[in-house]
Amino acid sequence: MNTRSEFMSSRLKEVLLDGKWIAQTNVKEQIKSVTWKQATKKVGSLNTIALLTYHLNYYLEGITQVFLGGNLEIRDKFSFDMPPIHSEKEWSELVESFVTNSKLFIERVELMKDSMFDEPFVHEKYGTYQRNIEGVIEHSYYHLGQISLIKKILLDF
């Protein structure tokens, strides 16, 4: 890997879609292996797997819009406003949306020129593109851990 874009896109692939280096799993693998009933089952005060998937997807979609030339329209306060999921079809649609948005996000990072990583992301108060991409990676690992633990709890019942 010679460029920052190659390195960062590789890290994103590891956590989101098909890596197993650090966590021995990835988000896609975890969410594709649960049913909609498991994904929406509440365990104590923990978020559901579906809600965590929605939350990750919300940020991927919103940041990708900026990469595509759009405005930053996402807001933290709305990142857990998931519509109810009532069927396997609705859960599958969320999973596929997550996979699609992950691929698109990674694709945009792969296409970035290295100089862009040091540029401000939308406004200087949001840091650089590098910082935001690293934030997506860290955020994804954080929630991957939660999803993995919730799944383990559900499967032990």
MARVEX-552094 format. One line per field, with one value per atom (N, C-alpha, C): residue number from 1; chain; atom name; y, z, x. Coordinates in Angstrom, 2 decimals. Each point is the difference from the previous one (the first is absolute). Layout:
MARVEX-552094
num: (NUM,...)
chaine: (A,...)
atome: (CA,...)
y: (Y,...)
z: (Z,...)
x: (X,...)
This chain:
MARVEX-552094
num: (1,1,1,2,2,2,3,3,3,4,4,4,5,5,5,6,6,6,7,7,7,8,8,8,9,9,9,10,10,10,11,11,11,12,12,12,13,13,13,14,14,14,15,15,15,16,16,16,17,17,17,18,18,18,19,19,19,20,20,20,21,21,21,22,22,22,23,23,23,24,24,24,25,25,25,26,26,26,27,27,27,28,28,28,29,29,29,30,30,30,31,31,31,32,32,32,33,33,33,34,34,34,35,35,35,36,36,36,37,37,37,38,38,38,39,39,39,40,40,40,41,41,41,42,42,42,43,43,43,44,44,44,45,45,45,46,46,46,47,47,47,48,48,48,49,49,49,50,50,50,51,51,51,52,52,52,53,53,53,54,54,54,55,55,55,56,56,56,57,57,57,58,58,58,59,59,59,60,60,60,61,61,61,62,62,62,63,63,63,64,64,64,65,65,65,66,66,66,67,67,67,68,68,68,69,69,69,70,70,70,71,71,71,72,72,72,73,73,73,74,74,74,75,75,75,76,76,76,77,77,77,78,78,78,79,79,79,80,80,80,81,81,81,82,82,82,83,83,83,84,84,84,85,85,85,86,86,86,87,87,87,88,88,88,89,89,89,90,90,90,91,91,91,92,92,92,93,93,93,94,94,94,95,95,95,96,96,96,97,97,97,98,98,98,99,99,99,100,100,100,101,101,101,102,102,102,103,103,103,104,104,104,105,105,105,106,106,106,107,107,107,108,108,108,109,109,109,110,110,110,111,111,111,112,112,112,113,113,113,114,114,114,115,115,115,116,116,116,117,117,117,118,118,118,119,119,119,120,120,120,121,121,121,122,122,122,123,123,123,124,124,124,125,125,125,126,126,126,127,127,127,128,128,128,129,129,129,130,130,130,131,131,131,132,132,132,133,133,133,134,134,134,135,135,135,136,136,136,137,137,137,138,138,138,139,139,139,140,140,140,141,141,141,142,142,142,143,143,143,144,144,144,145,145,145,146,146,146,147,147,147,148,148,148,149,149,149,150,150,150,151,151,151,152,152,152,153,153,153,154,154,154,155,155,155,156,156,156,157,157,157)
chaine: (A,A,A,A,A,A,A,A,A,A,A,A,A,A,A,A,A,A,A,A,A,A,A,A,A,A,A,A,A,A,A,A,A,A,A,A,A,A,A,A,A,A,A,A,A,A,A,A,A,A,A,A,A,A,A,A,A,A,A,A,A,A,A,A,A,A,A,A,A,A,A,A,A,A,A,A,A,A,A,A,A,A,A,A,A,A,A,A,A,A,A,A,A,A,A,A,A,A,A,A,A,A,A,A,A,A,A,A,A,A,A,A,A,A,A,A,A,A,A,A,A,A,A,A,A,A,A,A,A,A,A,A,A,A,A,A,A,A,A,A,A,A,A,A,A,A,A,A,A,A,A,A,A,A,A,A,A,A,A,A,A,A,A,A,A,A,A,A,A,A,A,A,A,A,A,A,A,A,A,A,A,A,A,A,A,A,A,A,A,A,A,A,A,A,A,A,A,A,A,A,A,A,A,A,A,A,A,A,A,A,A,A,A,A,A,A,A,A,A,A,A,A,A,A,A,A,A,A,A,A,A,A,A,A,A,A,A,A,A,A,A,A,A,A,A,A,A,A,A,A,A,A,A,A,A,A,A,A,A,A,A,A,A,A,A,A,A,A,A,A,A,A,A,A,A,A,A,A,A,A,A,A,A,A,A,A,A,A,A,A,A,A,A,A,A,A,A,A,A,A,A,A,A,A,A,A,A,A,A,A,A,A,A,A,A,A,A,A,A,A,A,A,A,A,A,A,A,A,A,A,A,A,A,A,A,A,A,A,A,A,A,A,A,A,A,A,A,A,A,A,A,A,A,A,A,A,A,A,A,A,A,A,A,A,A,A,A,A,A,A,A,A,A,A,A,A,A,A,A,A,A,A,A,A,A,A,A,A,A,A,A,A,A,A,A,A,A,A,A,A,A,A,A,A,A,A,A,A,A,A,A,A,A,A,A,A,A,A,A,A,A,A,A,A,A,A,A,A,A,A,A,A,A,A,A,A,A,A,A,A,A,A,A,A,A,A,A,A,A,A,A,A,A,A,A,A,A,A,A,A,A,A,A,A,A,A,A,A,A,A,A)
atome: (N,CA,C,N,CA,C,N,CA,C,N,CA,C,N,CA,C,N,CA,C,N,CA,C,N,CA,C,N,CA,C,N,CA,C,N,CA,C,N,CA,C,N,CA,C,N,CA,C,N,CA,C,N,CA,C,N,CA,C,N,CA,C,N,CA,C,N,CA,C,N,CA,C,N,CA,C,N,CA,C,N,CA,C,N,CA,C,N,CA,C,N,CA,C,N,CA,C,N,CA,C,N,CA,C,N,CA,C,N,CA,C,N,CA,C,N,CA,C,N,CA,C,N,CA,C,N,CA,C,N,CA,C,N,CA,C,N,CA,C,N,CA,C,N,CA,C,N,CA,C,N,CA,C,N,CA,C,N,CA,C,N,CA,C,N,CA,C,N,CA,C,N,CA,C,N,CA,C,N,CA,C,N,CA,C,N,CA,C,N,CA,C,N,CA,C,N,CA,C,N,CA,C,N,CA,C,N,CA,C,N,CA,C,N,CA,C,N,CA,C,N,CA,C,N,CA,C,N,CA,C,N,CA,C,N,CA,C,N,CA,C,N,CA,C,N,CA,C,N,CA,C,N,CA,C,N,CA,C,N,CA,C,N,CA,C,N,CA,C,N,CA,C,N,CA,C,N,CA,C,N,CA,C,N,CA,C,N,CA,C,N,CA,C,N,CA,C,N,CA,C,N,CA,C,N,CA,C,N,CA,C,N,CA,C,N,CA,C,N,CA,C,N,CA,C,N,CA,C,N,CA,C,N,CA,C,N,CA,C,N,CA,C,N,CA,C,N,CA,C,N,CA,C,N,CA,C,N,CA,C,N,CA,C,N,CA,C,N,CA,C,N,CA,C,N,CA,C,N,CA,C,N,CA,C,N,CA,C,N,CA,C,N,CA,C,N,CA,C,N,CA,C,N,CA,C,N,CA,C,N,CA,C,N,CA,C,N,CA,C,N,CA,C,N,CA,C,N,CA,C,N,CA,C,N,CA,C,N,CA,C,N,CA,C,N,CA,C,N,CA,C,N,CA,C,N,CA,C,N,CA,C,N,CA,C,N,CA,C,N,CA,C,N,CA,C,N,CA,C,N,CA,C,N,CA,C,N,CA,C,N,CA,C,N,CA,C,N,CA,C,N,CA,C,N,CA,C,N,CA,C,N,CA,C,N,CA,C,N,CA,C,N,CA,C,N,CA,C,N,CA,C,N,CA,C,N,CA,C,N,CA,C,N,CA,C,N,CA,C)
y: (-1.18,1.18,1.24,0.75,1.16,1.32,0.03,1.28,-0.03,1.17,0.11,-0.54,0.28,-0.48,-1.52,-0.65,-1.46,-0.53,0.63,-0.42,0.17,1.17,0.29,-0.85,-0.20,-0.82,-1.46,-0.44,-1.35,-0.17,0.99,-0.04,-0.02,0.78,0.02,-1.35,-0.60,-1.31,-1.02,0.06,-0.95,0.03,1.18,0.10,-0.11,0.52,0.06,-1.24,-0.49,-0.97,-1.38,-0.06,-1.33,-0.25,0.75,-0.23,-0.84,-0.52,-0.77,0.20,1.05,0.18,0.31,1.05,0.41,-0.73,0.04,-0.52,-1.44,-0.57,-1.34,-0.10,1.15,0.07,1.40,0.29,1.34,0.24,1.22,0.34,-0.80,-0.05,-0.72,-1.45,-0.68,-1.40,-0.15,0.90,-0.08,0.26,1.02,0.34,-0.91,-0.58,-0.92,-1.34,-0.28,-1.32,0.01,1.06,0.02,0.21,-0.52,0.20,1.36,0.41,1.30,-0.03,-1.13,-0.09,0.12,-0.62,0.16,1.44,0.57,1.36,1.05,-0.28,0.98,-0.34,-1.10,-0.42,0.88,0.53,0.85,-0.87,0.28,-0.68,1.05,-0.05,0.97,1.42,0.81,1.40,0.24,-1.08,0.13,0.37,0.65,0.23,-1.33,-0.07,-1.22,-0.02,-1.17,-0.13,0.84,-0.02,0.79,1.49,0.48,1.42,0.39,-0.84,0.28,-0.03,-0.90,-0.06,1.28,0.41,1.24,1.18,0.07,1.09,0.08,-1.13,-0.01,0.41,-0.52,0.30,1.49,0.57,1.43,0.86,-0.29,0.77,-0.29,-1.26,-0.33,0.74,-0.04,0.65,1.52,0.58,1.46,0.51,-0.68,0.43,-0.24,-1.08,-0.27,1.12,0.54,1.11,1.18,0.26,1.08,-0.37,-1.24,-0.45,0.15,-0.10,0.12,1.44,0.94,1.41,0.62,-0.78,0.51,0.67,0.40,0.65,-1.02,0.40,-0.84,0.25,-0.93,0.17,-0.87,-0.91,-0.89,0.76,-0.42,0.58,-1.13,0.10,-1.04,-0.33,1.03,-0.22,-0.87,-0.19,-0.82,-1.38,-0.27,-1.20,-1.30,0.09,-1.19,0.00,0.84,0.10,-1.03,-1.25,-1.08,-0.28,-0.09,-0.44,-1.46,-0.40,-1.38,-1.01,-1.15,-1.10,-1.10,-0.36,-0.96,-1.31,-0.15,-1.22,-0.29,-1.21,-0.40,0.85,0.34,0.83,1.37,0.62,1.32,-0.08,-1.07,-0.18,-0.21,-0.82,-0.24,1.29,0.84,1.28,0.89,0.01,0.79,-0.57,-1.30,-0.63,0.33,-0.13,0.29,1.48,0.87,1.43,0.26,-0.67,0.13,-0.48,-1.15,-0.55,0.94,0.47,0.91,1.29,0.59,1.25,-0.20,-1.16,-0.31,-0.05,-0.70,-0.11,1.36,0.80,1.33,0.89,-0.05,0.78,-0.41,-1.29,-0.51,0.41,-0.10,0.39,1.47,0.86,1.43,0.24,-0.73,0.14,-0.48,-1.10,-0.52,1.01,0.81,0.96,1.33,0.18,1.26,0.18,1.22,0.34,0.16,-0.39,0.05,1.40,1.01,1.37,0.37,-0.65,0.32,-0.43,-0.98,-0.49,1.09,0.97,1.08,1.23,-0.03,1.12,-0.06,1.17,0.02,-0.75,-0.73,-0.71,0.94,0.55,0.94,1.33,-0.01,1.19,-0.42,0.93,-0.32,-0.60,0.40,-0.52,-1.51,-0.60,-1.45,-0.74,0.70,-0.65,-0.28,-0.86,-0.32,-1.24,-0.23,-1.23,-1.21,0.06,-1.10,-0.29,1.02,-0.17,-0.61,0.43,-0.53,-1.45,-0.35,-1.39,-0.89,0.47,-0.75,-0.14,1.04,-0.04,-1.07,-0.15,-1.04,-1.38,-0.17,-1.29,-0.31,0.95,-0.20,-0.23,0.80,-0.10,-1.37,-0.47,-1.30,-1.14,0.06,-1.04,0.02,1.17,0.13,-0.71,0.31,-0.60,-1.46,-0.38,-1.41,-0.82,0.52,-0.69,-0.16,1.04,-0.08,-1.02,0.06,-0.93,-1.44,-0.25,-1.35,-0.50,0.86,-0.41,-0.22,0.88,-0.17,-1.30,-0.25,-1.24,-1.21,0.03,-1.11,-0.20,1.08,-0.09,-0.62,0.45,-0.51,-1.48,-0.41,-1.39,-0.94,0.56,-0.82,-0.27,0.69,-0.22,-1.26)
z: (0.00,0.00,0.00,-1.04,-0.16,0.33,-0.02,0.19,1.23,0.49,1.13,-0.37,-1.22,-0.40,-0.01,-0.45,0.03,1.43,0.85,1.40,0.71,-0.14,0.70,-0.55,-1.30,-0.56,0.44,0.13,0.49,1.44,0.84,1.39,0.07,-0.86,-0.05,-0.44,-1.01,-0.46,1.13,0.77,1.10,1.00,0.43,1.06,-0.54,-1.19,-0.49,-0.79,-0.88,-0.98,0.00,0.02,-0.21,0.67,0.98,0.69,1.25,0.47,1.24,0.78,-0.28,0.58,1.49,0.41,1.41,0.80,-0.46,0.78,-0.37,-0.97,-0.48,-0.61,-0.28,-0.63,-0.56,-0.56,-0.51,0.14,-0.21,0.21,-0.94,-1.26,-0.97,0.43,0.37,0.42,1.19,0.95,1.20,-0.29,-0.79,-0.21,-1.00,-0.93,-0.97,0.63,1.16,0.61,1.10,0.06,0.97,-0.72,0.57,-0.55,0.43,-0.58,0.37,1.45,0.45,1.40,0.95,-0.34,0.82,-0.06,-1.20,-0.19,0.76,0.20,0.66,1.46,0.48,1.39,0.96,0.97,1.01,1.10,0.37,1.08,1.08,1.06,1.08,-0.52,0.38,-0.42,-1.23,-0.59,-1.17,-1.25,-0.93,-1.30,-0.71,-0.95,-0.79,-1.12,-0.54,-1.14,-1.18,-0.19,-1.09,0.20,1.21,0.26,-0.19,0.40,-0.20,-1.48,-0.75,-1.45,-0.65,0.40,-0.52,0.30,1.23,0.46,-0.85,-0.20,-0.83,-1.43,-0.54,-1.36,-0.18,1.01,-0.02,-0.26,0.73,-0.17,-1.33,-0.39,-1.29,-1.14,0.01,-1.06,0.03,1.17,0.12,-0.39,0.39,-0.34,-1.47,-0.54,-1.43,-0.82,0.44,-0.73,-0.13,1.04,-0.06,-1.02,0.02,-0.96,-1.43,-0.19,-1.34,-0.37,0.86,-0.30,0.66,0.80,0.67,1.32,0.68,1.30,1.12,1.12,1.19,0.67,-0.18,0.49,1.21,0.34,1.14,1.31,1.03,1.33,1.02,0.96,1.02,0.65,0.26,0.72,-0.77,-1.31,-0.80,-0.32,0.45,-0.42,0.56,0.95,0.55,-0.29,-0.91,-0.33,-1.06,0.34,-0.93,-0.04,-1.19,-0.09,0.46,0.55,0.47,-1.13,0.36,-0.95,0.40,-0.94,0.28,-0.77,-0.80,-0.82,-0.40,-0.45,-0.51,-1.21,-0.82,-1.19,0.40,1.00,0.43,0.60,0.75,0.55,-1.14,-0.97,-1.14,-0.77,-0.14,-0.68,0.75,1.33,0.79,-0.15,0.06,-0.15,-1.38,-1.03,-1.36,-0.17,0.63,-0.03,0.66,1.13,0.69,-0.91,-0.63,-0.86,-1.19,-0.61,-1.15,0.40,1.12,0.45,0.43,0.57,0.37,-1.26,-1.01,-1.25,-0.65,-0.02,-0.61,0.79,1.31,0.84,-0.26,0.00,-0.24,-1.39,-0.97,-1.36,-0.06,0.70,-0.01,0.67,1.07,0.67,-0.92,-0.71,-0.93,-1.09,-0.38,-1.09,0.46,1.29,0.53,-0.33,-0.32,-0.14,1.41,0.19,1.33,0.61,-0.82,0.52,0.63,-0.43,0.52,1.45,0.45,1.37,1.03,-0.37,0.92,-0.11,-0.92,-0.18,1.04,0.33,0.96,-0.56,0.87,-0.37,0.24,-1.04,-0.01,0.65,1.31,0.75,0.85,0.30,0.83,1.34,0.54,1.31,-0.01,-1.20,-0.12,-0.23,-0.02,-0.23,-1.48,-0.26,-1.38,-0.50,-1.29,-0.58,0.68,0.24,0.66,1.35,0.79,1.35,-0.06,-0.95,-0.13,-0.47,-0.90,-0.45,1.14,0.73,1.17,1.01,0.13,0.91,-0.42,-1.29,-0.48,0.34,-0.16,0.31,1.49,0.85,1.45,0.45,-0.51,0.32,-0.41,-1.16,-0.50,0.86,0.43,0.88,1.35,0.50,1.27,-0.07,-1.04,-0.14,-0.45,-0.74,-0.34,1.28,0.96,1.28,0.69,-0.01,0.62,-0.72,-1.33,-0.78,0.29,0.03,0.27,1.36,1.01,1.36,0.11,-0.59,0.04,-0.71,-1.14,-0.73,0.86,0.67,0.87,1.12,0.60,1.06,-0.56,-1.16,-0.62,-0.34,-0.50,-0.40,1.19,1.15,1.22,0.67,-0.44,0.60,-0.54)
x: (0.84,-0.84,0.88,-0.10,0.88,-0.68,-1.31,-0.67,-0.90,-0.31,-0.91,-1.38,-0.43,-1.33,-0.05,1.07,0.04,-0.02,0.79,0.08,-1.33,-0.61,-1.26,-1.14,-0.06,-1.07,0.17,1.23,0.25,-0.49,0.25,-0.47,-1.52,-0.64,-1.46,-0.57,0.61,-0.45,0.10,1.09,0.20,-1.14,-0.37,-1.01,-1.43,-0.24,-1.37,-0.43,0.84,-0.48,0.65,1.29,0.56,1.35,0.33,1.26,-0.18,1.10,-0.03,1.29,0.73,1.32,-0.04,-0.64,0.01,-1.08,-1.21,-1.12,-0.39,0.66,-0.32,-1.40,-0.59,-1.32,-0.16,-1.16,-0.29,-1.50,-0.43,-1.40,-0.90,0.33,-0.84,-0.21,1.06,-0.10,-0.94,0.11,-0.82,-1.48,-0.29,-1.41,-0.69,0.75,-0.61,-0.34,0.54,-0.21,-1.05,-0.81,-1.11,-1.32,-1.06,-1.34,-0.51,-1.10,-0.56,-0.49,-0.46,-0.45,1.17,1.12,1.20,0.51,-0.01,0.51,-0.82,-1.27,-0.87,-0.29,0.55,-0.24,0.79,-0.70,0.61,0.60,1.23,0.69,0.28,-0.77,0.18,-0.10,0.96,0.00,0.88,0.51,0.88,-0.79,0.67,-0.61,-0.15,-0.91,-0.15,1.05,0.22,0.90,-0.52,-1.31,-0.59,0.27,-0.16,0.21,1.46,0.91,1.42,0.36,-0.63,0.21,-0.52,-1.19,-0.58,0.93,0.47,0.87,1.28,0.66,1.21,-0.32,-1.09,-0.40,-0.34,-0.61,-0.36,1.24,1.07,1.23,0.69,0.04,0.62,-0.70,-1.31,-0.76,0.20,-0.04,0.14,1.36,1.05,1.36,0.28,-0.53,0.17,-0.60,-1.13,-0.62,0.95,0.77,1.00,1.07,0.46,1.02,-0.49,-1.31,-0.57,-0.34,0.39,-0.21,-1.22,-0.72,-1.19,0.32,-1.04,0.14,0.02,0.55,-0.04,-1.34,-0.92,-1.36,-0.32,0.88,-0.27,0.25,-0.72,0.15,0.00,0.91,0.12,-1.34,-0.80,-1.26,-0.99,0.21,-0.90,0.59,1.20,0.72,-0.57,-0.91,-0.65,-1.51,-0.45,-1.43,-0.41,0.15,-0.31,-1.50,-0.55,-1.40,-0.10,-1.13,-0.14,0.20,0.55,0.18,-0.97,-0.87,-1.07,0.12,1.06,0.08,1.45,0.21,1.31,0.37,-1.00,0.24,0.54,-0.60,0.46,1.41,0.27,1.34,1.01,-0.34,0.88,0.28,-1.01,0.18,0.98,-0.07,0.95,1.41,0.13,1.32,0.57,-0.81,0.48,0.34,-0.76,0.31,1.36,0.23,1.29,1.14,-0.17,1.04,0.24,-1.06,0.12,0.70,-0.42,0.61,1.45,0.31,1.39,0.86,-0.48,0.76,0.21,-1.05,0.10,0.96,-0.07,0.91,1.45,0.25,1.36,0.48,-0.88,0.33,0.43,-0.74,0.34,1.36,0.27,1.30,1.12,-0.22,1.00,0.35,-0.98,0.20,0.61,0.13,0.51,1.49,0.36,1.42,0.56,1.22,0.59,-0.04,0.13,-0.02,-1.34,-1.06,-1.34,-0.17,0.75,-0.12,0.28,0.82,0.36,-0.91,-0.93,-0.92,-1.12,-0.55,-1.12,-1.21,-0.67,-1.22,-1.17,-0.55,-1.12,0.38,0.28,0.45,1.18,0.87,1.17,-0.38,-1.16,-0.42,-0.22,-0.19,-0.19,1.31,1.10,1.28,0.24,0.95,0.38,-0.74,0.13,-0.54,0.63,1.33,0.70,-0.63,-0.22,-0.56,-1.40,-0.79,-1.37,-0.01,0.89,0.07,0.49,1.01,0.45,-1.12,-0.81,-1.15,-1.00,-0.23,-0.91,0.56,1.28,0.63,-0.15,0.37,-0.07,-1.45,-0.89,-1.43,-0.54,0.42,-0.46,0.52,1.25,0.53,-0.72,-0.29,-0.71,-1.36,-0.76,-1.32,0.07,1.04,0.19,0.14,0.74,0.14,-1.34,-0.80,-1.32,-0.88,-0.02,-0.81,0.42,1.29,0.52,-0.43,0.09,-0.39,-1.51,-0.78,-1.46,-0.38,0.61,-0.28,0.34,1.12,0.39,-1.02,-0.45,-1.02,-1.27,-0.44,-1.24,0.13,1.13,0.16,0.20,0.35,0.16,-1.34,-1.06,-1.33,-0.63)
